């Protein structure tokens, strides 16, 4: 995780862009919850769990379920109606 933090710092230096870790999240998959929390504290970001939204779209969960897609489809329909 420290190497990942260093890579992000190098990216910031080279690109001139800033990585905002306070707005970033860490999701542990098949990792102990305490370990995920420790890594998030090391990086300075928050911990989230699946399902979550990424760019407004659902990530994780049951994609074959109608309930999974309903909020997203309704939002897109509203935007297209305008």
Rosetta constraint file for C-alpha pairs under 8 A:
AtomPair CA 1 CA 5 HARMONIC 6.26 0.50
AtomPair CA 1 CA 39 HARMONIC 6.59 0.50
AtomPair CA 1 CA 42 HARMONIC 7.45 0.50
AtomPair CA 1 CA 43 HARMONIC 7.32 0.50
AtomPair CA 2 CA 6 HARMONIC 6.22 0.50
AtomPair CA 2 CA 42 HARMONIC 7.53 0.50
AtomPair CA 2 CA 43 HARMONIC 7.65 0.50
AtomPair CA 3 CA 7 HARMONIC 6.15 0.50
AtomPair CA 4 CA 8 HARMONIC 6.27 0.50
AtomPair CA 5 CA 9 HARMONIC 6.30 0.50
AtomPair CA 5 CA 43 HARMONIC 6.34 0.50
AtomPair CA 6 CA 10 HARMONIC 6.17 0.50
AtomPair CA 7 CA 11 HARMONIC 6.12 0.50
AtomPair CA 8 CA 12 HARMONIC 6.26 0.50
AtomPair CA 8 CA 19 HARMONIC 7.10 0.50
AtomPair CA 9 CA 13 HARMONIC 6.32 0.50
AtomPair CA 10 CA 14 HARMONIC 6.11 0.50
AtomPair CA 11 CA 15 HARMONIC 5.81 0.50
AtomPair CA 11 CA 16 HARMONIC 7.87 0.50
AtomPair CA 11 CA 17 HARMONIC 7.67 0.50
AtomPair CA 12 CA 16 HARMONIC 5.37 0.50
AtomPair CA 12 CA 17 HARMONIC 5.12 0.50
AtomPair CA 12 CA 18 HARMONIC 5.35 0.50
AtomPair CA 12 CA 19 HARMONIC 6.73 0.50
AtomPair CA 13 CA 17 HARMONIC 7.53 0.50
AtomPair CA 20 CA 24 HARMONIC 6.58 0.50
AtomPair CA 21 CA 25 HARMONIC 7.66 0.50
AtomPair CA 21 CA 43 HARMONIC 7.22 0.50
AtomPair CA 21 CA 44 HARMONIC 5.98 0.50
AtomPair CA 21 CA 45 HARMONIC 5.12 0.50
AtomPair CA 22 CA 44 HARMONIC 6.51 0.50
AtomPair CA 22 CA 45 HARMONIC 5.16 0.50
AtomPair CA 22 CA 46 HARMONIC 7.12 0.50
AtomPair CA 23 CA 45 HARMONIC 6.98 0.50
AtomPair CA 23 CA 46 HARMONIC 7.81 0.50
AtomPair CA 24 CA 45 HARMONIC 5.47 0.50
AtomPair CA 24 CA 46 HARMONIC 6.57 0.50
AtomPair CA 25 CA 40 HARMONIC 7.72 0.50
AtomPair CA 25 CA 45 HARMONIC 5.57 0.50
AtomPair CA 25 CA 46 HARMONIC 4.83 0.50
AtomPair CA 25 CA 47 HARMONIC 5.45 0.50
AtomPair CA 25 CA 48 HARMONIC 6.09 0.50
AtomPair CA 26 CA 36 HARMONIC 7.36 0.50
AtomPair CA 26 CA 40 HARMONIC 6.14 0.50
AtomPair CA 26 CA 45 HARMONIC 6.85 0.50
AtomPair CA 26 CA 46 HARMONIC 6.19 0.50
AtomPair CA 26 CA 47 HARMONIC 4.92 0.50
AtomPair CA 26 CA 48 HARMONIC 6.05 0.50
AtomPair CA 27 CA 36 HARMONIC 7.32 0.50
AtomPair CA 27 CA 47 HARMONIC 6.07 0.50
AtomPair CA 27 CA 48 HARMONIC 5.30 0.50
AtomPair CA 27 CA 49 HARMONIC 5.54 0.50
AtomPair CA 27 CA 50 HARMONIC 7.31 0.50
AtomPair CA 28 CA 32 HARMONIC 7.55 0.50
AtomPair CA 28 CA 33 HARMONIC 7.24 0.50
AtomPair CA 28 CA 36 HARMONIC 5.59 0.50
AtomPair CA 28 CA 49 HARMONIC 7.20 0.50
AtomPair CA 31 CA 35 HARMONIC 6.74 0.50
AtomPair CA 31 CA 36 HARMONIC 6.65 0.50
AtomPair CA 32 CA 36 HARMONIC 6.38 0.50
AtomPair CA 33 CA 37 HARMONIC 6.25 0.50
AtomPair CA 34 CA 38 HARMONIC 6.14 0.50
AtomPair CA 35 CA 39 HARMONIC 6.22 0.50
AtomPair CA 36 CA 40 HARMONIC 6.13 0.50
AtomPair CA 36 CA 47 HARMONIC 7.16 0.50
AtomPair CA 37 CA 41 HARMONIC 6.15 0.50
AtomPair CA 37 CA 47 HARMONIC 6.40 0.50
AtomPair CA 38 CA 42 HARMONIC 6.23 0.50
AtomPair CA 39 CA 43 HARMONIC 6.28 0.50
AtomPair CA 40 CA 44 HARMONIC 5.78 0.50
AtomPair CA 40 CA 45 HARMONIC 5.12 0.50
AtomPair CA 40 CA 46 HARMONIC 5.86 0.50
AtomPair CA 40 CA 47 HARMONIC 6.25 0.50
AtomPair CA 41 CA 45 HARMONIC 6.36 0.50
AtomPair CA 41 CA 46 HARMONIC 7.55 0.50
AtomPair CA 48 CA 52 HARMONIC 7.61 0.50
AtomPair CA 50 CA 59 HARMONIC 6.99 0.50
AtomPair CA 50 CA 60 HARMONIC 5.36 0.50
AtomPair CA 50 CA 61 HARMONIC 6.67 0.50
AtomPair CA 51 CA 58 HARMONIC 6.81 0.50
AtomPair CA 51 CA 59 HARMONIC 5.53 0.50
AtomPair CA 51 CA 60 HARMONIC 4.39 0.50
AtomPair CA 51 CA 61 HARMONIC 4.97 0.50
AtomPair CA 52 CA 58 HARMONIC 5.80 0.50
AtomPair CA 52 CA 59 HARMONIC 5.32 0.50
AtomPair CA 52 CA 60 HARMONIC 6.64 0.50
AtomPair CA 53 CA 57 HARMONIC 5.13 0.50
AtomPair CA 53 CA 58 HARMONIC 4.44 0.50
AtomPair CA 53 CA 59 HARMONIC 5.57 0.50
AtomPair CA 54 CA 58 HARMONIC 6.32 0.50
AtomPair CA 54 CA 59 HARMONIC 6.36 0.50
AtomPair CA 56 CA 72 HARMONIC 7.89 0.50
AtomPair CA 57 CA 72 HARMONIC 6.56 0.50
AtomPair CA 58 CA 68 HARMONIC 7.54 0.50
AtomPair CA 58 CA 69 HARMONIC 7.80 0.50
AtomPair CA 58 CA 72 HARMONIC 7.71 0.50
AtomPair CA 61 CA 68 HARMONIC 7.21 0.50
AtomPair CA 62 CA 68 HARMONIC 6.36 0.50
AtomPair CA 63 CA 68 HARMONIC 5.92 0.50
AtomPair CA 63 CA 69 HARMONIC 7.19 0.50
AtomPair CA 64 CA 68 HARMONIC 7.52 0.50
AtomPair CA 65 CA 69 HARMONIC 7.24 0.50
AtomPair CA 66 CA 70 HARMONIC 6.16 0.50
AtomPair CA 67 CA 71 HARMONIC 7.68 0.50
AtomPair CA 69 CA 73 HARMONIC 6.01 0.50
AtomPair CA 70 CA 74 HARMONIC 6.02 0.50
AtomPair CA 71 CA 75 HARMONIC 6.20 0.50
AtomPair CA 72 CA 76 HARMONIC 6.29 0.50
AtomPair CA 73 CA 77 HARMONIC 6.12 0.50
AtomPair CA 74 CA 78 HARMONIC 6.26 0.50
AtomPair CA 75 CA 79 HARMONIC 6.42 0.50
AtomPair CA 76 CA 80 HARMONIC 6.19 0.50
AtomPair CA 77 CA 81 HARMONIC 6.09 0.50
AtomPair CA 78 CA 82 HARMONIC 6.77 0.50
